[in-house]
C-alpha cells in the first residue's frame, strides 16, 4: 500500500450503490474513561488529556501505525485506520469518547473525511491495491450507518484526488496532487467542476467566513487575500473562530494574534492541539491550557 503523505484525497455511476462494508452495532468506546479528561487531536492521533495535570495521557488506540483522520473544526465523525493493514472504520463522537459505527471490509481501501454538505458527511475512498493509490469515489454515510456511493463524474481532475478536503458554508474544497505539488480547488458533489484557488499549498486548511484559508509560500491566505506573512519557522497556521490566527513552529512553540490588527494575544511552548466551540478556543499544551473567548 502506498499513501501519498507528501500531499494529507469514476466513472459516471448511474445509481447509488453500497460499498463493501460491515455495519458495526456496538464496540468498546475509545477515549476518556475518567473525569477531568478531554480528547485532544495532535494532527495525527487523538489523546486523552488530563485537564487537572494538563498532560497527555494515552492515545485512544495505541496500536502501531494507527492514525485518526478528521475535518477541520468538525469531529462529529472521524475515520481511523492503519498505514500497514488499512482496516478503516468510521467513528462517531459522543462527548469525550468515540464509538465505531462502521467497519470497512475491503482492506485494500482507505476512507477519509472530505466535507460536510447540507449536513451530510462526505467521505473519499482511496484504493491501494495497485502500485499507486487511486481514487474510488465519494460516499455518504446514510441513516443506517452504511456508506453509499454518490454519482460523480470521472475526469482527469477527479483522478488526482487523494483524500484531503473541507467545506465552508456548503462550499466544497479538495486538494489535488499535480506535477509534484498540492493544488487547492473548489469542487462539488458531482465532481463536475474544479475551480483553481491556489497552487503549491500546505495541507492544514481552515476557513474565514465563506473563504477557505491555506498556507502558501510562508503566507496565510483566505481566498486570495493575504492574512499574515509567516516567519520561516512556522509550519502550521489557521484562522480560528473568525477572530484569531494561530501559528505553530517546528519546535512546538505557538502564537495567537488578533485577525484584525495583528496584536499578539498569547504565546507559549509544547503545543499539542486546539479545540474550537461556539464560545471559545482552547489551546492544549504540555503543562498549560489557554482559553480565548469568541464573540457569540
KETI-688197 format. One record per residue (C-alpha): residue in one letter; x, y, z; residue number from 1; chain. Coordinates in steps of 0.5 Angstrom, whole numbers, plus 500, padded with zeros to 3 digits. Layout:
<site><code>a</code><x>X</x><y>Y</y><z>Z</z><pos>NUM</pos><unit>A</unit></site>
...
//
This chain:
<site><code>x</code><x>500</x><y>500</y><z>500</z><pos>1</pos><unit>A</unit></site>
<site><code>x</code><x>503</x><y>507</y><z>498</z><pos>2</pos><unit>A</unit></site>
<site><code>x</code><x>500</x><y>513</y><z>502</z><pos>3</pos><unit>A</unit></site>
<site><code>x</code><x>502</x><y>520</y><z>499</z><pos>4</pos><unit>A</unit></site>
<site><code>x</code><x>503</x><y>524</y><z>505</z><pos>5</pos><unit>A</unit></site>
<site><code>x</code><x>507</x><y>529</y><z>502</z><pos>6</pos><unit>A</unit></site>
<site><code>x</code><x>500</x><y>531</y><z>500</z><pos>7</pos><unit>A</unit></site>
<site><code>x</code><x>494</x><y>530</y><z>507</z><pos>8</pos><unit>A</unit></site>
<site><code>x</code><x>484</x><y>526</y><z>497</z><pos>9</pos><unit>A</unit></site>
<site><code>x</code><x>469</x><y>514</y><z>476</z><pos>10</pos><unit>A</unit></site>
<site><code>x</code><x>467</x><y>513</y><z>472</z><pos>11</pos><unit>A</unit></site>
<site><code>x</code><x>460</x><y>516</y><z>472</z><pos>12</pos><unit>A</unit></site>
<site><code>x</code><x>456</x><y>512</y><z>476</z><pos>13</pos><unit>A</unit></site>
<site><code>x</code><x>448</x><y>511</y><z>474</z><pos>14</pos><unit>A</unit></site>
<site><code>x</code><x>446</x><y>510</y><z>481</z><pos>15</pos><unit>A</unit></site>
<site><code>x</code><x>447</x><y>510</y><z>489</z><pos>16</pos><unit>A</unit></site>
<site><code>x</code><x>451</x><y>503</y><z>491</z><pos>17</pos><unit>A</unit></site>
<site><code>x</code><x>453</x><y>501</y><z>497</z><pos>18</pos><unit>A</unit></site>
<site><code>x</code><x>461</x><y>500</y><z>498</z><pos>19</pos><unit>A</unit></site>
<site><code>x</code><x>464</x><y>493</y><z>501</z><pos>20</pos><unit>A</unit></site>
<site><code>x</code><x>462</x><y>494</y><z>508</z><pos>21</pos><unit>A</unit></site>
<site><code>x</code><x>460</x><y>491</y><z>515</z><pos>22</pos><unit>A</unit></site>
<site><code>x</code><x>456</x><y>496</y><z>520</z><pos>23</pos><unit>A</unit></site>
<site><code>x</code><x>458</x><y>495</y><z>527</z><pos>24</pos><unit>A</unit></site>
<site><code>x</code><x>453</x><y>496</y><z>532</z><pos>25</pos><unit>A</unit></site>
<site><code>x</code><x>457</x><y>496</y><z>538</z><pos>26</pos><unit>A</unit></site>
<site><code>x</code><x>464</x><y>497</y><z>540</z><pos>27</pos><unit>A</unit></site>
<site><code>x</code><x>468</x><y>499</y><z>546</z><pos>28</pos><unit>A</unit></site>
<site><code>x</code><x>468</x><y>506</y><z>547</z><pos>29</pos><unit>A</unit></site>
<site><code>x</code><x>475</x><y>510</y><z>545</z><pos>30</pos><unit>A</unit></site>
<site><code>x</code><x>477</x><y>516</y><z>549</z><pos>31</pos><unit>A</unit></site>
<site><code>x</code><x>476</x><y>518</y><z>556</z><pos>32</pos><unit>A</unit></site>
<site><code>x</code><x>474</x><y>514</y><z>562</z><pos>33</pos><unit>A</unit></site>
<site><code>x</code><x>475</x><y>518</y><z>568</z><pos>34</pos><unit>A</unit></site>
<site><code>x</code><x>473</x><y>525</y><z>570</z><pos>35</pos><unit>A</unit></site>
<site><code>x</code><x>477</x><y>531</y><z>568</z><pos>36</pos><unit>A</unit></site>
<site><code>x</code><x>479</x><y>529</y><z>562</z><pos>37</pos><unit>A</unit></site>
<site><code>x</code><x>479</x><y>532</y><z>555</z><pos>38</pos><unit>A</unit></site>
<site><code>x</code><x>480</x><y>529</y><z>548</z><pos>39</pos><unit>A</unit></site>
<site><code>x</code><x>486</x><y>533</y><z>544</z><pos>40</pos><unit>A</unit></site>
<site><code>x</code><x>488</x><y>532</y><z>537</z><pos>41</pos><unit>A</unit></site>
<site><code>x</code><x>495</x><y>533</y><z>535</z><pos>42</pos><unit>A</unit></site>
<site><code>x</code><x>494</x><y>533</y><z>528</z><pos>43</pos><unit>A</unit></site>
<site><code>x</code><x>496</x><y>525</y><z>527</z><pos>44</pos><unit>A</unit></site>
<site><code>x</code><x>492</x><y>522</y><z>533</z><pos>45</pos><unit>A</unit></site>
<site><code>x</code><x>487</x><y>523</y><z>539</z><pos>46</pos><unit>A</unit></site>
<site><code>x</code><x>490</x><y>523</y><z>546</z><pos>47</pos><unit>A</unit></site>
<site><code>x</code><x>486</x><y>523</y><z>553</z><pos>48</pos><unit>A</unit></site>
<site><code>x</code><x>489</x><y>530</y><z>556</z><pos>49</pos><unit>A</unit></site>
<site><code>x</code><x>488</x><y>530</y><z>564</z><pos>50</pos><unit>A</unit></site>
<site><code>x</code><x>486</x><y>538</y><z>565</z><pos>51</pos><unit>A</unit></site>
<site><code>x</code><x>488</x><y>538</y><z>572</z><pos>52</pos><unit>A</unit></site>
<site><code>x</code><x>495</x><y>535</y><z>571</z><pos>53</pos><unit>A</unit></site>
<site><code>x</code><x>495</x><y>539</y><z>564</z><pos>54</pos><unit>A</unit></site>
<site><code>x</code><x>499</x><y>533</y><z>560</z><pos>55</pos><unit>A</unit></site>
<site><code>x</code><x>497</x><y>528</y><z>555</z><pos>56</pos><unit>A</unit></site>
<site><code>x</code><x>496</x><y>521</y><z>558</z><pos>57</pos><unit>A</unit></site>
<site><code>x</code><x>495</x><y>516</y><z>552</z><pos>58</pos><unit>A</unit></site>
<site><code>x</code><x>493</x><y>515</y><z>545</z><pos>59</pos><unit>A</unit></site>
<site><code>x</code><x>486</x><y>513</y><z>544</z><pos>60</pos><unit>A</unit></site>
<site><code>x</code><x>489</x><y>507</y><z>540</z><pos>61</pos><unit>A</unit></site>
<site><code>x</code><x>496</x><y>505</y><z>542</z><pos>62</pos><unit>A</unit></site>
<site><code>x</code><x>496</x><y>500</y><z>536</z><pos>63</pos><unit>A</unit></site>
<site><code>x</code><x>503</x><y>501</y><z>532</z><pos>64</pos><unit>A</unit></site>
<site><code>x</code><x>502</x><y>505</y><z>526</z><pos>65</pos><unit>A</unit></site>
<site><code>x</code><x>494</x><y>507</y><z>527</z><pos>66</pos><unit>A</unit></site>
<site><code>x</code><x>492</x><y>514</y><z>526</z><pos>67</pos><unit>A</unit></site>
<site><code>x</code><x>486</x><y>518</y><z>526</z><pos>68</pos><unit>A</unit></site>
<site><code>x</code><x>483</x><y>523</y><z>521</z><pos>69</pos><unit>A</unit></site>
<site><code>x</code><x>478</x><y>529</y><z>522</z><pos>70</pos><unit>A</unit></site>
<site><code>x</code><x>476</x><y>535</y><z>518</z><pos>71</pos><unit>A</unit></site>
<site><code>x</code><x>478</x><y>542</y><z>521</z><pos>72</pos><unit>A</unit></site>
<site><code>x</code><x>474</x><y>544</y><z>527</z><pos>73</pos><unit>A</unit></site>
<site><code>x</code><x>469</x><y>538</y><z>526</z><pos>74</pos><unit>A</unit></site>
<site><code>x</code><x>470</x><y>531</y><z>529</z><pos>75</pos><unit>A</unit></site>
<site><code>x</code><x>463</x><y>529</y><z>530</z><pos>76</pos><unit>A</unit></site>
<site><code>x</code><x>465</x><y>523</y><z>525</z><pos>77</pos><unit>A</unit></site>
<site><code>x</code><x>472</x><y>521</y><z>524</z><pos>78</pos><unit>A</unit></site>
<site><code>x</code><x>476</x><y>516</y><z>521</z><pos>79</pos><unit>A</unit></site>
<site><code>x</code><x>481</x><y>511</y><z>524</z><pos>80</pos><unit>A</unit></site>
<site><code>x</code><x>486</x><y>506</y><z>520</z><pos>81</pos><unit>A</unit></site>
<site><code>x</code><x>493</x><y>503</y><z>520</z><pos>82</pos><unit>A</unit></site>
<site><code>x</code><x>498</x><y>505</y><z>515</z><pos>83</pos><unit>A</unit></site>
<site><code>x</code><x>500</x><y>498</y><z>514</z><pos>84</pos><unit>A</unit></site>
<site><code>x</code><x>494</x><y>494</y><z>515</z><pos>85</pos><unit>A</unit></site>
<site><code>x</code><x>488</x><y>499</y><z>513</z><pos>86</pos><unit>A</unit></site>
<site><code>x</code><x>482</x><y>496</y><z>517</z><pos>87</pos><unit>A</unit></site>
<site><code>x</code><x>479</x><y>503</y><z>516</z><pos>88</pos><unit>A</unit></site>
<site><code>x</code><x>473</x><y>505</y><z>521</z><pos>89</pos><unit>A</unit></site>
<site><code>x</code><x>468</x><y>511</y><z>522</z><pos>90</pos><unit>A</unit></site>
<site><code>x</code><x>467</x><y>513</y><z>529</z><pos>91</pos><unit>A</unit></site>
<site><code>x</code><x>462</x><y>518</y><z>532</z><pos>92</pos><unit>A</unit></site>
<site><code>x</code><x>464</x><y>522</y><z>538</z><pos>93</pos><unit>A</unit></site>
<site><code>x</code><x>460</x><y>522</y><z>544</z><pos>94</pos><unit>A</unit></site>
<site><code>x</code><x>462</x><y>528</y><z>549</z><pos>95</pos><unit>A</unit></site>
<site><code>x</code><x>470</x><y>525</y><z>550</z><pos>96</pos><unit>A</unit></site>
<site><code>x</code><x>469</x><y>519</y><z>547</z><pos>97</pos><unit>A</unit></site>
<site><code>x</code><x>469</x><y>515</y><z>540</z><pos>98</pos><unit>A</unit></site>
<site><code>x</code><x>465</x><y>509</y><z>538</z><pos>99</pos><unit>A</unit></site>
<site><code>x</code><x>465</x><y>505</y><z>532</z><pos>100</pos><unit>A</unit></site>
<site><code>x</code><x>459</x><y>506</y><z>528</z><pos>101</pos><unit>A</unit></site>
<site><code>x</code><x>462</x><y>503</y><z>521</z><pos>102</pos><unit>A</unit></site>
<site><code>x</code><x>468</x><y>498</y><z>519</z><pos>103</pos><unit>A</unit></site>
<site><code>x</code><x>470</x><y>497</y><z>512</z><pos>104</pos><unit>A</unit></site>
<site><code>x</code><x>471</x><y>490</y><z>510</z><pos>105</pos><unit>A</unit></site>
<site><code>x</code><x>476</x><y>492</y><z>504</z><pos>106</pos><unit>A</unit></site>
<site><code>x</code><x>483</x><y>492</y><z>507</z><pos>107</pos><unit>A</unit></site>
<site><code>x</code><x>486</x><y>495</y><z>501</z><pos>108</pos><unit>A</unit></site>
<site><code>x</code><x>482</x><y>501</y><z>501</z><pos>109</pos><unit>A</unit></site>
<site><code>x</code><x>482</x><y>507</y><z>506</z><pos>110</pos><unit>A</unit></site>
<site><code>x</code><x>477</x><y>512</y><z>508</z><pos>111</pos><unit>A</unit></site>
<site><code>x</code><x>478</x><y>520</y><z>509</z><pos>112</pos><unit>A</unit></site>
<site><code>x</code><x>473</x><y>525</y><z>511</z><pos>113</pos><unit>A</unit></site>
<site><code>x</code><x>473</x><y>530</y><z>506</z><pos>114</pos><unit>A</unit></site>
<site><code>x</code><x>467</x><y>535</y><z>507</z><pos>115</pos><unit>A</unit></site>
<site><code>x</code><x>460</x><y>536</y><z>510</z><pos>116</pos><unit>A</unit></site>
<site><code>x</code><x>455</x><y>539</y><z>505</z><pos>117</pos><unit>A</unit></site>
<site><code>x</code><x>448</x><y>540</y><z>507</z><pos>118</pos><unit>A</unit></site>
<site><code>x</code><x>449</x><y>537</y><z>514</z><pos>119</pos><unit>A</unit></site>
<site><code>x</code><x>451</x><y>531</y><z>510</z><pos>120</pos><unit>A</unit></site>
<site><code>x</code><x>458</x><y>528</y><z>512</z><pos>121</pos><unit>A</unit></site>
<site><code>x</code><x>462</x><y>526</y><z>505</z><pos>122</pos><unit>A</unit></site>
<site><code>x</code><x>468</x><y>521</y><z>505</z><pos>123</pos><unit>A</unit></site>
<site><code>x</code><x>473</x><y>520</y><z>500</z><pos>124</pos><unit>A</unit></site>
<site><code>x</code><x>475</x><y>513</y><z>499</z><pos>125</pos><unit>A</unit></site>
<site><code>x</code><x>482</x><y>511</y><z>496</z><pos>126</pos><unit>A</unit></site>
<site><code>x</code><x>484</x><y>504</y><z>493</z><pos>127</pos><unit>A</unit></site>
<site><code>x</code><x>491</x><y>502</y><z>495</z><pos>128</pos><unit>A</unit></site>
<site><code>x</code><x>491</x><y>495</y><z>492</z><pos>129</pos><unit>A</unit></site>
<site><code>x</code><x>496</x><y>497</y><z>486</z><pos>130</pos><unit>A</unit></site>
<site><code>x</code><x>503</x><y>500</y><z>486</z><pos>131</pos><unit>A</unit></site>
<site><code>x</code><x>500</x><y>507</y><z>486</z><pos>132</pos><unit>A</unit></site>
<site><code>x</code><x>494</x><y>510</y><z>490</z><pos>133</pos><unit>A</unit></site>
<site><code>x</code><x>487</x><y>511</y><z>486</z><pos>134</pos><unit>A</unit></site>
<site><code>x</code><x>481</x><y>515</y><z>488</z><pos>135</pos><unit>A</unit></site>
<site><code>x</code><x>475</x><y>510</y><z>488</z><pos>136</pos><unit>A</unit></site>
<site><code>x</code><x>470</x><y>516</y><z>489</z><pos>137</pos><unit>A</unit></site>
<site><code>x</code><x>466</x><y>520</y><z>494</z><pos>138</pos><unit>A</unit></site>
<site><code>x</code><x>461</x><y>516</y><z>499</z><pos>139</pos><unit>A</unit></site>
<site><code>x</code><x>456</x><y>519</y><z>504</z><pos>140</pos><unit>A</unit></site>
<site><code>x</code><x>454</x><y>516</y><z>511</z><pos>141</pos><unit>A</unit></site>
<site><code>x</code><x>447</x><y>514</y><z>511</z><pos>142</pos><unit>A</unit></site>
<site><code>x</code><x>442</x><y>513</y><z>516</z><pos>143</pos><unit>A</unit></site>
<site><code>x</code><x>443</x><y>506</y><z>517</z><pos>144</pos><unit>A</unit></site>
<site><code>x</code><x>451</x><y>508</y><z>518</z><pos>145</pos><unit>A</unit></site>
<site><code>x</code><x>453</x><y>505</y><z>512</z><pos>146</pos><unit>A</unit></site>
<site><code>x</code><x>457</x><y>508</y><z>506</z><pos>147</pos><unit>A</unit></site>
<site><code>x</code><x>453</x><y>510</y><z>500</z><pos>148</pos><unit>A</unit></site>
<site><code>x</code><x>457</x><y>512</y><z>493</z><pos>149</pos><unit>A</unit></site>
<site><code>x</code><x>455</x><y>518</y><z>490</z><pos>150</pos><unit>A</unit></site>
<site><code>x</code><x>454</x><y>520</y><z>483</z><pos>151</pos><unit>A</unit></site>
<site><code>x</code><x>461</x><y>523</y><z>481</z><pos>152</pos><unit>A</unit></site>
<site><code>x</code><x>464</x><y>525</y><z>474</z><pos>153</pos><unit>A</unit></site>
<site><code>x</code><x>470</x><y>521</y><z>472</z><pos>154</pos><unit>A</unit></site>
<site><code>x</code><x>475</x><y>526</y><z>469</z><pos>155</pos><unit>A</unit></site>
<site><code>x</code><x>482</x><y>528</y><z>469</z><pos>156</pos><unit>A</unit></site>
<site><code>x</code><x>482</x><y>532</y><z>475</z><pos>157</pos><unit>A</unit></site>
<site><code>x</code><x>478</x><y>528</y><z>480</z><pos>158</pos><unit>A</unit></site>
<site><code>x</code><x>483</x><y>522</y><z>479</z><pos>159</pos><unit>A</unit></site>
<site><code>x</code><x>488</x><y>527</y><z>482</z><pos>160</pos><unit>A</unit></site>
<site><code>x</code><x>484</x><y>527</y><z>489</z><pos>161</pos><unit>A</unit></site>
<site><code>x</code><x>488</x><y>524</y><z>495</z><pos>162</pos><unit>A</unit></site>
<site><code>x</code><x>483</x><y>525</y><z>501</z><pos>163</pos><unit>A</unit></site>
<site><code>x</code><x>484</x><y>532</y><z>503</z><pos>164</pos><unit>A</unit></site>
<site><code>x</code><x>479</x><y>537</y><z>503</z><pos>165</pos><unit>A</unit></site>
<site><code>x</code><x>474</x><y>541</y><z>507</z><pos>166</pos><unit>A</unit></site>
<site><code>x</code><x>468</x><y>545</y><z>507</z><pos>167</pos><unit>A</unit></site>
<site><code>x</code><x>466</x><y>552</y><z>509</z><pos>168</pos><unit>A</unit></site>
<site><code>x</code><x>458</x><y>555</y><z>508</z><pos>169</pos><unit>A</unit></site>
<site><code>x</code><x>457</x><y>549</y><z>504</z><pos>170</pos><unit>A</unit></site>
<site><code>x</code><x>462</x><y>550</y><z>499</z><pos>171</pos><unit>A</unit></site>
<site><code>x</code><x>467</x><y>544</y><z>498</z><pos>172</pos><unit>A</unit></site>
<site><code>x</code><x>474</x><y>544</y><z>497</z><pos>173</pos><unit>A</unit></site>
<site><code>x</code><x>480</x><y>539</y><z>496</z><pos>174</pos><unit>A</unit></site>
<site><code>x</code><x>487</x><y>538</y><z>494</z><pos>175</pos><unit>A</unit></site>
<site><code>x</code><x>489</x><y>535</y><z>488</z><pos>176</pos><unit>A</unit></site>
<site><code>x</code><x>496</x><y>532</y><z>487</z><pos>177</pos><unit>A</unit></site>
<site><code>x</code><x>499</x><y>535</y><z>481</z><pos>178</pos><unit>A</unit></site>
<site><code>x</code><x>506</x><y>536</y><z>478</z><pos>179</pos><unit>A</unit></site>
<site><code>x</code><x>509</x><y>534</y><z>485</z><pos>180</pos><unit>A</unit></site>
<site><code>x</code><x>505</x><y>539</y><z>489</z><pos>181</pos><unit>A</unit></site>
<site><code>x</code><x>499</x><y>540</y><z>492</z><pos>182</pos><unit>A</unit></site>
<site><code>x</code><x>494</x><y>545</y><z>489</z><pos>183</pos><unit>A</unit></site>
<site><code>x</code><x>487</x><y>547</y><z>492</z><pos>184</pos><unit>A</unit></site>
<site><code>x</code><x>481</x><y>547</y><z>488</z><pos>185</pos><unit>A</unit></site>
<site><code>x</code><x>473</x><y>549</y><z>490</z><pos>186</pos><unit>A</unit></site>
<site><code>x</code><x>469</x><y>543</y><z>487</z><pos>187</pos><unit>A</unit></site>
<site><code>x</code><x>462</x><y>540</y><z>488</z><pos>188</pos><unit>A</unit></site>
<site><code>x</code><x>459</x><y>533</y><z>490</z><pos>189</pos><unit>A</unit></site>
<site><code>x</code><x>459</x><y>531</y><z>483</z><pos>190</pos><unit>A</unit></site>
<site><code>x</code><x>466</x><y>533</y><z>481</z><pos>191</pos><unit>A</unit></site>
<site><code>x</code><x>464</x><y>536</y><z>475</z><pos>192</pos><unit>A</unit></site>
<site><code>x</code><x>468</x><y>543</y><z>477</z><pos>193</pos><unit>A</unit></site>
<site><code>x</code><x>474</x><y>544</y><z>479</z><pos>194</pos><unit>A</unit></site>
<site><code>x</code><x>476</x><y>552</y><z>480</z><pos>195</pos><unit>A</unit></site>
<site><code>x</code><x>483</x><y>553</y><z>482</z><pos>196</pos><unit>A</unit></site>
<site><code>x</code><x>484</x><y>557</y><z>488</z><pos>197</pos><unit>A</unit></site>
<site><code>x</code><x>492</x><y>557</y><z>489</z><pos>198</pos><unit>A</unit></site>
<site><code>x</code><x>498</x><y>552</y><z>487</z><pos>199</pos><unit>A</unit></site>
<site><code>x</code><x>503</x><y>549</y><z>492</z><pos>200</pos><unit>A</unit></site>
<site><code>x</code><x>499</x><y>550</y><z>498</z><pos>201</pos><unit>A</unit></site>
<site><code>x</code><x>500</x><y>546</y><z>505</z><pos>202</pos><unit>A</unit></site>
<site><code>x</code><x>495</x><y>541</y><z>508</z><pos>203</pos><unit>A</unit></site>
<site><code>x</code><x>493</x><y>545</y><z>514</z><pos>204</pos><unit>A</unit></site>
<site><code>x</code><x>486</x><y>548</y><z>512</z><pos>205</pos><unit>A</unit></site>
<site><code>x</code><x>482</x><y>553</y><z>516</z><pos>206</pos><unit>A</unit></site>
<site><code>x</code><x>476</x><y>558</y><z>514</z><pos>207</pos><unit>A</unit></site>
<site><code>x</code><x>474</x><y>565</y><z>515</z><pos>208</pos><unit>A</unit></site>
<site><code>x</code><x>467</x><y>567</y><z>513</z><pos>209</pos><unit>A</unit></site>
<site><code>x</code><x>466</x><y>563</y><z>507</z><pos>210</pos><unit>A</unit></site>
<site><code>x</code><x>473</x><y>563</y><z>505</z><pos>211</pos><unit>A</unit></site>
<site><code>x</code><x>478</x><y>558</y><z>505</z><pos>212</pos><unit>A</unit></site>
<site><code>x</code><x>485</x><y>559</y><z>509</z><pos>213</pos><unit>A</unit></site>
<site><code>x</code><x>491</x><y>556</y><z>507</z><pos>214</pos><unit>A</unit></site>
<site><code>x</code><x>499</x><y>557</y><z>507</z><pos>215</pos><unit>A</unit></site>
<site><code>x</code><x>503</x><y>558</y><z>501</z><pos>216</pos><unit>A</unit></site>
<site><code>x</code><x>510</x><y>561</y><z>501</z><pos>217</pos><unit>A</unit></site>
<site><code>x</code><x>510</x><y>563</y><z>508</z><pos>218</pos><unit>A</unit></site>
<site><code>x</code><x>504</x><y>567</y><z>508</z><pos>219</pos><unit>A</unit></site>
<site><code>x</code><x>497</x><y>565</y><z>511</z><pos>220</pos><unit>A</unit></site>
<site><code>x</code><x>492</x><y>567</y><z>506</z><pos>221</pos><unit>A</unit></site>
<site><code>x</code><x>484</x><y>567</y><z>506</z><pos>222</pos><unit>A</unit></site>
<site><code>x</code><x>481</x><y>566</y><z>499</z><pos>223</pos><unit>A</unit></site>
<site><code>x</code><x>486</x><y>571</y><z>495</z><pos>224</pos><unit>A</unit></site>
<site><code>x</code><x>488</x><y>575</y><z>501</z><pos>225</pos><unit>A</unit></site>
<site><code>x</code><x>494</x><y>575</y><z>505</z><pos>226</pos><unit>A</unit></site>
<site><code>x</code><x>492</x><y>575</y><z>512</z><pos>227</pos><unit>A</unit></site>
<site><code>x</code><x>499</x><y>575</y><z>515</z><pos>228</pos><unit>A</unit></site>
<site><code>x</code><x>506</x><y>574</y><z>513</z><pos>229</pos><unit>A</unit></site>
<site><code>x</code><x>509</x><y>568</y><z>517</z><pos>230</pos><unit>A</unit></site>
<site><code>x</code><x>516</x><y>567</y><z>520</z><pos>231</pos><unit>A</unit></site>
<site><code>x</code><x>521</x><y>562</y><z>516</z><pos>232</pos><unit>A</unit></site>
<site><code>x</code><x>520</x><y>557</y><z>522</z><pos>233</pos><unit>A</unit></site>
<site><code>x</code><x>512</x><y>557</y><z>522</z><pos>234</pos><unit>A</unit></site>
<site><code>x</code><x>510</x><y>550</y><z>520</z><pos>235</pos><unit>A</unit></site>
<site><code>x</code><x>502</x><y>551</y><z>522</z><pos>236</pos><unit>A</unit></site>
<site><code>x</code><x>498</x><y>556</y><z>521</z><pos>237</pos><unit>A</unit></site>
<site><code>x</code><x>490</x><y>557</y><z>522</z><pos>238</pos><unit>A</unit></site>
<site><code>x</code><x>485</x><y>562</y><z>523</z><pos>239</pos><unit>A</unit></site>
<site><code>x</code><x>481</x><y>560</y><z>529</z><pos>240</pos><unit>A</unit></site>
<site><code>x</code><x>474</x><y>563</y><z>531</z><pos>241</pos><unit>A</unit></site>
<site><code>x</code><x>474</x><y>568</y><z>525</z><pos>242</pos><unit>A</unit></site>
<site><code>x</code><x>478</x><y>572</y><z>530</z><pos>243</pos><unit>A</unit></site>
<site><code>x</code><x>485</x><y>570</y><z>531</z><pos>244</pos><unit>A</unit></site>
<site><code>x</code><x>491</x><y>567</y><z>528</z><pos>245</pos><unit>A</unit></site>
<site><code>x</code><x>494</x><y>561</y><z>531</z><pos>246</pos><unit>A</unit></site>
<site><code>x</code><x>501</x><y>559</y><z>529</z><pos>247</pos><unit>A</unit></site>
<site><code>x</code><x>506</x><y>554</y><z>531</z><pos>248</pos><unit>A</unit></site>
<site><code>x</code><x>513</x><y>553</y><z>529</z><pos>249</pos><unit>A</unit></site>
<site><code>x</code><x>517</x><y>547</y><z>528</z><pos>250</pos><unit>A</unit></site>
<site><code>x</code><x>519</x><y>546</y><z>536</z><pos>251</pos><unit>A</unit></site>
<site><code>x</code><x>512</x><y>547</y><z>538</z><pos>252</pos><unit>A</unit></site>
<site><code>x</code><x>512</x><y>554</y><z>540</z><pos>253</pos><unit>A</unit></site>
<site><code>x</code><x>506</x><y>557</y><z>539</z><pos>254</pos><unit>A</unit></site>
<site><code>x</code><x>503</x><y>564</y><z>538</z><pos>255</pos><unit>A</unit></site>
<site><code>x</code><x>496</x><y>567</y><z>538</z><pos>256</pos><unit>A</unit></site>
<site><code>x</code><x>495</x><y>574</y><z>535</z><pos>257</pos><unit>A</unit></site>
<site><code>x</code><x>488</x><y>578</y><z>533</z><pos>258</pos><unit>A</unit></site>
<site><code>x</code><x>486</x><y>577</y><z>526</z><pos>259</pos><unit>A</unit></site>
<site><code>x</code><x>485</x><y>585</y><z>526</z><pos>260</pos><unit>A</unit></site>
<site><code>x</code><x>490</x><y>589</y><z>528</z><pos>261</pos><unit>A</unit></site>
<site><code>x</code><x>495</x><y>583</y><z>529</z><pos>262</pos><unit>A</unit></site>
<site><code>x</code><x>496</x><y>584</y><z>536</z><pos>263</pos><unit>A</unit></site>
<site><code>x</code><x>499</x><y>578</y><z>540</z><pos>264</pos><unit>A</unit></site>
<site><code>x</code><x>494</x><y>575</y><z>545</z><pos>265</pos><unit>A</unit></site>
<site><code>x</code><x>498</x><y>569</y><z>548</z><pos>266</pos><unit>A</unit></site>
<site><code>x</code><x>504</x><y>565</y><z>546</z><pos>267</pos><unit>A</unit></site>
<site><code>x</code><x>507</x><y>559</y><z>549</z><pos>268</pos><unit>A</unit></site>
<site><code>x</code><x>511</x><y>552</y><z>548</z><pos>269</pos><unit>A</unit></site>
<site><code>x</code><x>510</x><y>545</y><z>548</z><pos>270</pos><unit>A</unit></site>
<site><code>x</code><x>503</x><y>546</y><z>543</z><pos>271</pos><unit>A</unit></site>
<site><code>x</code><x>499</x><y>539</y><z>543</z><pos>272</pos><unit>A</unit></site>
<site><code>x</code><x>493</x><y>541</y><z>539</z><pos>273</pos><unit>A</unit></site>
<site><code>x</code><x>487</x><y>546</y><z>540</z><pos>274</pos><unit>A</unit></site>
<site><code>x</code><x>479</x><y>546</y><z>540</z><pos>275</pos><unit>A</unit></site>
<site><code>x</code><x>474</x><y>551</y><z>538</z><pos>276</pos><unit>A</unit></site>
<site><code>x</code><x>467</x><y>552</y><z>540</z><pos>277</pos><unit>A</unit></site>
<site><code>x</code><x>462</x><y>557</y><z>539</z><pos>278</pos><unit>A</unit></site>
<site><code>x</code><x>464</x><y>561</y><z>545</z><pos>279</pos><unit>A</unit></site>
<site><code>x</code><x>472</x><y>560</y><z>546</z><pos>280</pos><unit>A</unit></site>
<site><code>x</code><x>478</x><y>557</y><z>543</z><pos>281</pos><unit>A</unit></site>
<site><code>x</code><x>482</x><y>552</y><z>548</z><pos>282</pos><unit>A</unit></site>
<site><code>x</code><x>489</x><y>551</y><z>546</z><pos>283</pos><unit>A</unit></site>
<site><code>x</code><x>492</x><y>545</y><z>550</z><pos>284</pos><unit>A</unit></site>
<site><code>x</code><x>500</x><y>545</y><z>551</z><pos>285</pos><unit>A</unit></site>
<site><code>x</code><x>504</x><y>540</y><z>556</z><pos>286</pos><unit>A</unit></site>
<site><code>x</code><x>503</x><y>544</y><z>563</z><pos>287</pos><unit>A</unit></site>
<site><code>x</code><x>498</x><y>549</y><z>560</z><pos>288</pos><unit>A</unit></site>
<site><code>x</code><x>491</x><y>551</y><z>557</z><pos>289</pos><unit>A</unit></site>
<site><code>x</code><x>490</x><y>557</y><z>554</z><pos>290</pos><unit>A</unit></site>
<site><code>x</code><x>483</x><y>559</y><z>553</z><pos>291</pos><unit>A</unit></site>
<site><code>x</code><x>481</x><y>565</y><z>549</z><pos>292</pos><unit>A</unit></site>
<site><code>x</code><x>474</x><y>568</y><z>548</z><pos>293</pos><unit>A</unit></site>
<site><code>x</code><x>470</x><y>568</y><z>542</z><pos>294</pos><unit>A</unit></site>
<site><code>x</code><x>464</x><y>573</y><z>540</z><pos>295</pos><unit>A</unit></site>
<site><code>x</code><x>458</x><y>570</y><z>541</z><pos>296</pos><unit>A</unit></site>
//
